[in-house]
Amino acid sequence: MNPNRIIDMIVRQVMRRLVNRGVDKGFDLADRMTGNSGQNSRQSLDPEAARRMSESSSRQKQSIKQARQLTRQMRRFMRF
């Protein structure tokens, strides 16, 4: 192997880890933002609206969880 290929492999691995870490941090940030803002506004709404908002946030959390699972599964199959 020539040195150029070795350097490319190392850079690719580092970039993959950085991108995955950034995506995970973004999901965590989005999860925290939706969780905090929804709780403050629910207190002033009627019970029906609060129930709909909690269902909406639970669906959103489920979709975030599914996206994380999908990225984990795709890591197995993606070879760079």
Gaussian input, Z-matrix of N, CA and C with variables (Angstrom, degrees):
# hf/3-21g

backbone

0 1
 N
 C     1     B1
 C     2     B2     1     A1
 N     3     B3     2     A2     1     D1
 C     4     B4     3     A3     2     D2
 C     5     B5     4     A4     3     D3
 N     6     B6     5     A5     4     D4
 C     7     B7     6     A6     5     D5
 C     8     B8     7     A7     6     D6
 N     9     B9     8     A8     7     D7
 C    10    B10     9     A9     8     D8
 C    11    B11    10    A10     9     D9
 N    12    B12    11    A11    10    D10
 C    13    B13    12    A12    11    D11
 C    14    B14    13    A13    12    D12
 N    15    B15    14    A14    13    D13
 C    16    B16    15    A15    14    D14
 C    17    B17    16    A16    15    D15
 N    18    B18    17    A17    16    D16
 C    19    B19    18    A18    17    D17
 C    20    B20    19    A19    18    D18
 N    21    B21    20    A20    19    D19
 C    22    B22    21    A21    20    D20
 C    23    B23    22    A22    21    D21
 N    24    B24    23    A23    22    D22
 C    25    B25    24    A24    23    D23
 C    26    B26    25    A25    24    D24
 N    27    B27    26    A26    25    D25
 C    28    B28    27    A27    26    D26
 C    29    B29    28    A28    27    D27
 N    30    B30    29    A29    28    D28
 C    31    B31    30    A30    29    D29
 C    32    B32    31    A31    30    D30
 N    33    B33    32    A32    31    D31
 C    34    B34    33    A33    32    D32
 C    35    B35    34    A34    33    D33
 N    36    B36    35    A35    34    D34
 C    37    B37    36    A36    35    D35
 C    38    B38    37    A37    36    D36
 N    39    B39    38    A38    37    D37
 C    40    B40    39    A39    38    D38
 C    41    B41    40    A40    39    D39
 N    42    B42    41    A41    40    D40
 C    43    B43    42    A42    41    D41
 C    44    B44    43    A43    42    D42
 N    45    B45    44    A44    43    D43
 C    46    B46    45    A45    44    D44
 C    47    B47    46    A46    45    D45
 N    48    B48    47    A47    46    D46
 C    49    B49    48    A48    47    D47
 C    50    B50    49    A49    48    D48
 N    51    B51    50    A50    49    D49
 C    52    B52    51    A51    50    D50
 C    53    B53    52    A52    51    D51
 N    54    B54    53    A53    52    D52
 C    55    B55    54    A54    53    D53
 C    56    B56    55    A55    54    D54
 N    57    B57    56    A56    55    D55
 C    58    B58    57    A57    56    D56
 C    59    B59    58    A58    57    D57
 N    60    B60    59    A59    58    D58
 C    61    B61    60    A60    59    D59
 C    62    B62    61    A61    60    D60
 N    63    B63    62    A62    61    D61
 C    64    B64    63    A63    62    D62
 C    65    B65    64    A64    63    D63
 N    66    B66    65    A65    64    D64
 C    67    B67    66    A66    65    D65
 C    68    B68    67    A67    66    D66
 N    69    B69    68    A68    67    D67
 C    70    B70    69    A69    68    D68
 C    71    B71    70    A70    69    D69
 N    72    B72    71    A71    70    D70
 C    73    B73    72    A72    71    D71
 C    74    B74    73    A73    72    D72
 N    75    B75    74    A74    73    D73
 C    76    B76    75    A75    74    D74
 C    77    B77    76    A76    75    D75
 N    78    B78    77    A77    76    D76
 C    79    B79    78    A78    77    D77
 C    80    B80    79    A79    78    D78
 N    81    B81    80    A80    79    D79
 C    82    B82    81    A81    80    D80
 C    83    B83    82    A82    81    D81
 N    84    B84    83    A83    82    D82
 C    85    B85    84    A84    83    D83
 C    86    B86    85    A85    84    D84
 N    87    B87    86    A86    85    D85
 C    88    B88    87    A87    86    D86
 C    89    B89    88    A88    87    D87
 N    90    B90    89    A89    88    D88
 C    91    B91    90    A90    89    D89
 C    92    B92    91    A91    90    D90
 N    93    B93    92    A92    91    D91
 C    94    B94    93    A93    92    D92
 C    95    B95    94    A94    93    D93
 N    96    B96    95    A95    94    D94
 C    97    B97    96    A96    95    D95
 C    98    B98    97    A97    96    D96
 N    99    B99    98    A98    97    D97
 C   100   B100    99    A99    98    D98
 C   101   B101   100   A100    99    D99
 N   102   B102   101   A101   100   D100
 C   103   B103   102   A102   101   D101
 C   104   B104   103   A103   102   D102
 N   105   B105   104   A104   103   D103
 C   106   B106   105   A105   104   D104
 C   107   B107   106   A106   105   D105
 N   108   B108   107   A107   106   D106
 C   109   B109   108   A108   107   D107
 C   110   B110   109   A109   108   D108
 N   111   B111   110   A110   109   D109
 C   112   B112   111   A111   110   D110
 C   113   B113   112   A112   111   D111
 N   114   B114   113   A113   112   D112
 C   115   B115   114   A114   113   D113
 C   116   B116   115   A115   114   D114
 N   117   B117   116   A116   115   D115
 C   118   B118   117   A117   116   D116
 C   119   B119   118   A118   117   D117
 N   120   B120   119   A119   118   D118
 C   121   B121   120   A120   119   D119
 C   122   B122   121   A121   120   D120
 N   123   B123   122   A122   121   D121
 C   124   B124   123   A123   122   D122
 C   125   B125   124   A124   123   D123
 N   126   B126   125   A125   124   D124
 C   127   B127   126   A126   125   D125
 C   128   B128   127   A127   126   D126
 N   129   B129   128   A128   127   D127
 C   130   B130   129   A129   128   D128
 C   131   B131   130   A130   129   D129
 N   132   B132   131   A131   130   D130
 C   133   B133   132   A132   131   D131
 C   134   B134   133   A133   132   D132
 N   135   B135   134   A134   133   D133
 C   136   B136   135   A135   134   D134
 C   137   B137   136   A136   135   D135
 N   138   B138   137   A137   136   D136
 C   139   B139   138   A138   137   D137
 C   140   B140   139   A139   138   D138
 N   141   B141   140   A140   139   D139
 C   142   B142   141   A141   140   D140
 C   143   B143   142   A142   141   D141
 N   144   B144   143   A143   142   D142
 C   145   B145   144   A144   143   D143
 C   146   B146   145   A145   144   D144
 N   147   B147   146   A146   145   D145
 C   148   B148   147   A147   146   D146
 C   149   B149   148   A148   147   D147
 N   150   B150   149   A149   148   D148
 C   151   B151   150   A150   149   D149
 C   152   B152   151   A151   150   D150
 N   153   B153   152   A152   151   D151
 C   154   B154   153   A153   152   D152
 C   155   B155   154   A154   153   D153
 N   156   B156   155   A155   154   D154
 C   157   B157   156   A156   155   D155
 C   158   B158   157   A157   156   D156
 N   159   B159   158   A158   157   D157
 C   160   B160   159   A159   158   D158
 C   161   B161   160   A160   159   D159
 N   162   B162   161   A161   160   D160
 C   163   B163   162   A162   161   D161
 C   164   B164   163   A163   162   D162
 N   165   B165   164   A164   163   D163
 C   166   B166   165   A165   164   D164
 C   167   B167   166   A166   165   D165
 N   168   B168   167   A167   166   D166
 C   169   B169   168   A168   167   D167
 C   170   B170   169   A169   168   D168
 N   171   B171   170   A170   169   D169
 C   172   B172   171   A171   170   D170
 C   173   B173   172   A172   171   D171
 N   174   B174   173   A173   172   D172
 C   175   B175   174   A174   173   D173
 C   176   B176   175   A175   174   D174
 N   177   B177   176   A176   175   D175
 C   178   B178   177   A177   176   D176
 C   179   B179   178   A178   177   D177
 N   180   B180   179   A179   178   D178
 C   181   B181   180   A180   179   D179
 C   182   B182   181   A181   180   D180
 N   183   B183   182   A182   181   D181
 C   184   B184   183   A183   182   D182
 C   185   B185   184   A184   183   D183
 N   186   B186   185   A185   184   D184
 C   187   B187   186   A186   185   D185
 C   188   B188   187   A187   186   D186
 N   189   B189   188   A188   187   D187
 C   190   B190   189   A189   188   D188
 C   191   B191   190   A190   189   D189
 N   192   B192   191   A191   190   D190
 C   193   B193   192   A192   191   D191
 C   194   B194   193   A193   192   D192
 N   195   B195   194   A194   193   D193
 C   196   B196   195   A195   194   D194
 C   197   B197   196   A196   195   D195
 N   198   B198   197   A197   196   D196
 C   199   B199   198   A198   197   D197
 C   200   B200   199   A199   198   D198
 N   201   B201   200   A200   199   D199
 C   202   B202   201   A201   200   D200
 C   203   B203   202   A202   201   D201
 N   204   B204   203   A203   202   D202
 C   205   B205   204   A204   203   D203
 C   206   B206   205   A205   204   D204
 N   207   B207   206   A206   205   D205
 C   208   B208   207   A207   206   D206
 C   209   B209   208   A208   207   D207
 N   210   B210   209   A209   208   D208
 C   211   B211   210   A210   209   D209
 C   212   B212   211   A211   210   D210
 N   213   B213   212   A212   211   D211
 C   214   B214   213   A213   212   D212
 C   215   B215   214   A214   213   D213
 N   216   B216   215   A215   214   D214
 C   217   B217   216   A216   215   D215
 C   218   B218   217   A217   216   D216
 N   219   B219   218   A218   217   D217
 C   220   B220   219   A219   218   D218
 C   221   B221   220   A220   219   D219
 N   222   B222   221   A221   220   D220
 C   223   B223   222   A222   221   D221
 C   224   B224   223   A223   222   D222
 N   225   B225   224   A224   223   D223
 C   226   B226   225   A225   224   D224
 C   227   B227   226   A226   225   D225
 N   228   B228   227   A227   226   D226
 C   229   B229   228   A228   227   D227
 C   230   B230   229   A229   228   D228
 N   231   B231   230   A230   229   D229
 C   232   B232   231   A231   230   D230
 C   233   B233   232   A232   231   D231
 N   234   B234   233   A233   232   D232
 C   235   B235   234   A234   233   D233
 C   236   B236   235   A235   234   D234
 N   237   B237   236   A236   235   D235
 C   238   B238   237   A237   236   D236
 C   239   B239   238   A238   237   D237

   B1=1.4614
   B2=1.5197
   B3=1.2828
   B4=1.4481
   B5=1.5346
   B6=1.3054
   B7=1.4708
   B8=1.5294
   B9=1.3146
   B10=1.4622
   B11=1.5303
   B12=1.3116
   B13=1.4696
   B14=1.5200
   B15=1.3213
   B16=1.4617
   B17=1.5242
   B18=1.3259
   B19=1.4662
   B20=1.5182
   B21=1.3234
   B22=1.4707
   B23=1.5239
   B24=1.3314
   B25=1.4657
   B26=1.5193
   B27=1.3135
   B28=1.4662
   B29=1.5181
   B30=1.3169
   B31=1.4725
   B32=1.5268
   B33=1.3267
   B34=1.4595
   B35=1.5229
   B36=1.3200
   B37=1.4616
   B38=1.5132
   B39=1.3268
   B40=1.4606
   B41=1.5310
   B42=1.3256
   B43=1.4659
   B44=1.5279
   B45=1.3316
   B46=1.4561
   B47=1.5272
   B48=1.3309
   B49=1.4606
   B50=1.5166
   B51=1.3254
   B52=1.4660
   B53=1.5292
   B54=1.3171
   B55=1.4700
   B56=1.5256
   B57=1.3192
   B58=1.4653
   B59=1.5221
   B60=1.3172
   B61=1.4624
   B62=1.5321
   B63=1.3319
   B64=1.4591
   B65=1.5221
   B66=1.3248
   B67=1.4632
   B68=1.5243
   B69=1.3273
   B70=1.4590
   B71=1.5270
   B72=1.3261
   B73=1.4701
   B74=1.5270
   B75=1.3244
   B76=1.4696
   B77=1.5153
   B78=1.3312
   B79=1.4566
   B80=1.5248
   B81=1.3225
   B82=1.4617
   B83=1.5199
   B84=1.3268
   B85=1.4611
   B86=1.5267
   B87=1.3256
   B88=1.4623
   B89=1.5196
   B90=1.3212
   B91=1.4597
   B92=1.5238
   B93=1.3282
   B94=1.4699
   B95=1.5225
   B96=1.3242
   B97=1.4607
   B98=1.5262
   B99=1.3136
   B100=1.4655
   B101=1.5227
   B102=1.3102
   B103=1.4578
   B104=1.5139
   B105=1.3150
   B106=1.4590
   B107=1.5177
   B108=1.3195
   B109=1.4601
   B110=1.5275
   B111=1.3107
   B112=1.4600
   B113=1.5128
   B114=1.3093
   B115=1.4540
   B116=1.5217
   B117=1.3226
   B118=1.4619
   B119=1.5186
   B120=1.3087
   B121=1.4528
   B122=1.5344
   B123=1.3096
   B124=1.4608
   B125=1.5207
   B126=1.3080
   B127=1.4511
   B128=1.5295
   B129=1.3144
   B130=1.4620
   B131=1.5304
   B132=1.3255
   B133=1.4588
   B134=1.5280
   B135=1.3258
   B136=1.4550
   B137=1.5337
   B138=1.3218
   B139=1.4775
   B140=1.5299
   B141=1.3386
   B142=1.4626
   B143=1.5285
   B144=1.3110
   B145=1.4628
   B146=1.5247
   B147=1.3114
   B148=1.4626
   B149=1.5303
   B150=1.3191
   B151=1.4615
   B152=1.5322
   B153=1.3421
   B154=1.4646
   B155=1.5226
   B156=1.3309
   B157=1.4618
   B158=1.5209
   B159=1.3325
   B160=1.4654
   B161=1.5264
   B162=1.3421
   B163=1.4621
   B164=1.5234
   B165=1.3253
   B166=1.4578
   B167=1.5223
   B168=1.3305
   B169=1.4636
   B170=1.5331
   B171=1.3378
   B172=1.4665
   B173=1.5307
   B174=1.3333
   B175=1.4664
   B176=1.5268
   B177=1.3262
   B178=1.4574
   B179=1.5306
   B180=1.3140
   B181=1.4593
   B182=1.5260
   B183=1.3340
   B184=1.4606
   B185=1.5244
   B186=1.3270
   B187=1.4643
   B188=1.5214
   B189=1.3296
   B190=1.4611
   B191=1.5216
   B192=1.3357
   B193=1.4609
   B194=1.5289
   B195=1.3361
   B196=1.4533
   B197=1.5205
   B198=1.3365
   B199=1.4635
   B200=1.5218
   B201=1.3121
   B202=1.4691
   B203=1.5282
   B204=1.3291
   B205=1.4651
   B206=1.5226
   B207=1.3265
   B208=1.4551
   B209=1.5235
   B210=1.3330
   B211=1.4687
   B212=1.5182
   B213=1.3307
   B214=1.4667
   B215=1.5270
   B216=1.3429
   B217=1.4640
   B218=1.5185
   B219=1.3241
   B220=1.4604
   B221=1.5263
   B222=1.3210
   B223=1.4603
   B224=1.5188
   B225=1.3266
   B226=1.4662
   B227=1.5315
   B228=1.3296
   B229=1.4574
   B230=1.5216
   B231=1.3100
   B232=1.4667
   B233=1.5223
   B234=1.2711
   B235=1.4498
   B236=1.5315
   B237=1.2865
   B238=1.4730
   B239=1.4973
   A1=109.17
   A2=114.40
   A3=116.46
   A4=109.92
   A5=117.04
   A6=120.46
   A7=113.82
   A8=116.07
   A9=119.35
   A10=111.06
   A11=117.90
   A12=121.41
   A13=111.38
   A14=116.82
   A15=120.39
   A16=110.51
   A17=116.59
   A18=120.73
   A19=110.13
   A20=117.65
   A21=120.98
   A22=111.34
   A23=117.50
   A24=120.47
   A25=110.95
   A26=116.31
   A27=119.95
   A28=110.88
   A29=116.84
   A30=120.50
   A31=110.15
   A32=116.84
   A33=120.56
   A34=111.77
   A35=117.27
   A36=120.86
   A37=111.62
   A38=116.68
   A39=120.35
   A40=110.31
   A41=116.82
   A42=120.15
   A43=111.09
   A44=117.86
   A45=120.89
   A46=110.77
   A47=116.22
   A48=119.54
   A49=111.77
   A50=117.26
   A51=120.19
   A52=111.53
   A53=116.46
   A54=119.98
   A55=110.38
   A56=117.53
   A57=120.25
   A58=111.06
   A59=116.74
   A60=120.29
   A61=110.26
   A62=116.98
   A63=120.68
   A64=112.00
   A65=116.90
   A66=120.59
   A67=109.89
   A68=117.72
   A69=120.53
   A70=111.24
   A71=116.71
   A72=120.08
   A73=110.28
   A74=117.04
   A75=120.57
   A76=111.89
   A77=116.47
   A78=119.67
   A79=110.85
   A80=116.99
   A81=120.10
   A82=111.35
   A83=116.09
   A84=120.25
   A85=110.89
   A86=116.92
   A87=120.14
   A88=110.98
   A89=116.91
   A90=121.01
   A91=110.65
   A92=116.18
   A93=119.22
   A94=111.58
   A95=116.87
   A96=120.11
   A97=110.86
   A98=117.43
   A99=119.68
   A100=110.81
   A101=117.57
   A102=121.12
   A103=112.12
   A104=118.70
   A105=121.70
   A106=112.07
   A107=118.63
   A108=120.50
   A109=111.07
   A110=118.44
   A111=121.14
   A112=113.01
   A113=119.13
   A114=121.73
   A115=111.59
   A116=117.81
   A117=120.09
   A118=111.92
   A119=117.77
   A120=120.03
   A121=112.30
   A122=119.43
   A123=121.80
   A124=112.40
   A125=117.38
   A126=120.16
   A127=111.77
   A128=117.60
   A129=120.06
   A130=112.84
   A131=119.50
   A132=122.25
   A133=111.43
   A134=114.40
   A135=118.70
   A136=109.63
   A137=118.35
   A138=121.01
   A139=113.84
   A140=117.57
   A141=119.97
   A142=111.09
   A143=116.70
   A144=120.48
   A145=110.57
   A146=117.17
   A147=120.75
   A148=110.44
   A149=117.32
   A150=120.79
   A151=110.72
   A152=116.19
   A153=119.69
   A154=111.20
   A155=116.33
   A156=119.46
   A157=111.07
   A158=117.62
   A159=119.37
   A160=110.53
   A161=117.25
   A162=120.40
   A163=109.96
   A164=115.75
   A165=120.31
   A166=110.93
   A167=116.64
   A168=118.82
   A169=110.70
   A170=117.52
   A171=118.81
   A172=110.32
   A173=117.16
   A174=119.78
   A175=110.48
   A176=115.50
   A177=119.79
   A178=110.34
   A179=117.31
   A180=120.82
   A181=110.55
   A182=116.40
   A183=119.75
   A184=110.46
   A185=116.58
   A186=119.12
   A187=110.86
   A188=117.78
   A189=120.50
   A190=110.01
   A191=116.28
   A192=120.58
   A193=110.42
   A194=116.73
   A195=120.18
   A196=110.85
   A197=117.17
   A198=120.20
   A199=110.56
   A200=117.05
   A201=120.16
   A202=110.85
   A203=116.02
   A204=119.36
   A205=110.70
   A206=116.11
   A207=120.25
   A208=110.93
   A209=117.40
   A210=118.92
   A211=110.65
   A212=117.75
   A213=119.85
   A214=110.81
   A215=116.12
   A216=119.50
   A217=111.45
   A218=115.99
   A219=119.26
   A220=111.38
   A221=117.22
   A222=119.67
   A223=111.08
   A224=116.42
   A225=120.41
   A226=111.10
   A227=115.93
   A228=120.17
   A229=113.28
   A230=117.41
   A231=120.17
   A232=109.03
   A233=115.96
   A234=121.72
   A235=107.06
   A236=116.04
   A237=119.49
   A238=110.58
   D1=139.18
   D2=177.75
   D3=-87.32
   D4=159.85
   D5=-176.05
   D6=-61.23
   D7=-29.13
   D8=-179.46
   D9=-64.35
   D10=-41.35
   D11=178.69
   D12=-66.47
   D13=-39.51
   D14=179.07
   D15=-63.46
   D16=-44.08
   D17=178.46
   D18=-63.34
   D19=-42.28
   D20=178.29
   D21=-60.74
   D22=-41.57
   D23=179.23
   D24=-63.04
   D25=-43.77
   D26=-179.46
   D27=-64.72
   D28=-44.71
   D29=179.49
   D30=-62.22
   D31=-41.89
   D32=179.51
   D33=-61.15
   D34=-43.64
   D35=179.43
   D36=-64.92
   D37=-43.02
   D38=179.58
   D39=-63.94
   D40=-45.03
   D41=-179.84
   D42=-63.70
   D43=-40.25
   D44=178.90
   D45=-60.98
   D46=-43.99
   D47=179.13
   D48=-65.75
   D49=-40.67
   D50=179.25
   D51=-64.72
   D52=-43.34
   D53=-179.89
   D54=-65.01
   D55=-44.17
   D56=179.39
   D57=-63.05
   D58=-41.10
   D59=178.73
   D60=-64.85
   D61=-39.96
   D62=178.29
   D63=-64.66
   D64=-40.73
   D65=178.71
   D66=-65.04
   D67=-43.06
   D68=178.66
   D69=-62.73
   D70=-41.66
   D71=178.48
   D72=-64.21
   D73=-38.71
   D74=177.88
   D75=-63.08
   D76=-42.59
   D77=177.52
   D78=-64.18
   D79=-41.69
   D80=178.55
   D81=-62.49
   D82=-42.77
   D83=179.35
   D84=-63.77
   D85=-44.39
   D86=178.78
   D87=-63.26
   D88=-38.11
   D89=179.06
   D90=-64.78
   D91=-43.64
   D92=179.47
   D93=-66.50
   D94=-37.89
   D95=-178.42
   D96=-66.61
   D97=-41.91
   D98=-179.09
   D99=-72.13
   D100=-34.76
   D101=-179.48
   D102=-67.75
   D103=-41.55
   D104=-177.49
   D105=-75.13
   D106=-44.08
   D107=-175.59
   D108=-69.54
   D109=-33.15
   D110=-178.90
   D111=-69.95
   D112=-33.31
   D113=-177.11
   D114=-70.71
   D115=-37.05
   D116=-178.16
   D117=-69.45
   D118=-38.67
   D119=-176.54
   D120=-80.69
   D121=-21.22
   D122=-178.39
   D123=-68.18
   D124=-28.40
   D125=-176.07
   D126=-66.02
   D127=-31.97
   D128=-176.47
   D129=-90.50
   D130=-4.87
   D131=-177.38
   D132=-95.67
   D133=163.08
   D134=176.27
   D135=-70.35
   D136=163.77
   D137=-174.78
   D138=-60.34
   D139=-36.25
   D140=-179.46
   D141=-65.83
   D142=-43.55
   D143=179.04
   D144=-66.68
   D145=-38.01
   D146=178.33
   D147=-64.92
   D148=-38.14
   D149=178.52
   D150=-65.51
   D151=-43.72
   D152=178.84
   D153=-62.54
   D154=-40.34
   D155=-179.93
   D156=-67.53
   D157=-37.48
   D158=179.19
   D159=-68.02
   D160=-36.81
   D161=176.02
   D162=-64.23
   D163=-40.87
   D164=179.82
   D165=-63.28
   D166=-44.56
   D167=-179.19
   D168=-69.08
   D169=-34.18
   D170=178.25
   D171=-67.81
   D172=-37.57
   D173=175.94
   D174=-64.20
   D175=-39.21
   D176=179.89
   D177=-65.96
   D178=-40.97
   D179=178.05
   D180=-65.21
   D181=-37.04
   D182=178.28
   D183=-65.58
   D184=-40.39
   D185=179.75
   D186=-67.46
   D187=-35.86
   D188=176.16
   D189=-65.00
   D190=-41.52
   D191=178.85
   D192=-63.40
   D193=-42.17
   D194=179.29
   D195=-64.95
   D196=-38.26
   D197=179.19
   D198=-64.70
   D199=-40.26
   D200=177.67
   D201=-63.92
   D202=-42.74
   D203=178.86
   D204=-63.22
   D205=-39.78
   D206=179.51
   D207=-64.00
   D208=-41.77
   D209=178.85
   D210=-65.23
   D211=-37.36
   D212=177.42
   D213=-64.02
   D214=-41.72
   D215=-179.99
   D216=-67.28
   D217=-37.95
   D218=-177.88
   D219=-69.86
   D220=-27.12
   D221=178.53
   D222=-61.78
   D223=-31.50
   D224=179.87
   D225=-65.48
   D226=-36.65
   D227=-171.62
   D228=-95.99
   D229=-18.61
   D230=-177.86
   D231=-86.35
   D232=118.89
   D233=176.99
   D234=-118.05
   D235=119.68
   D236=179.83
   D237=-101.05

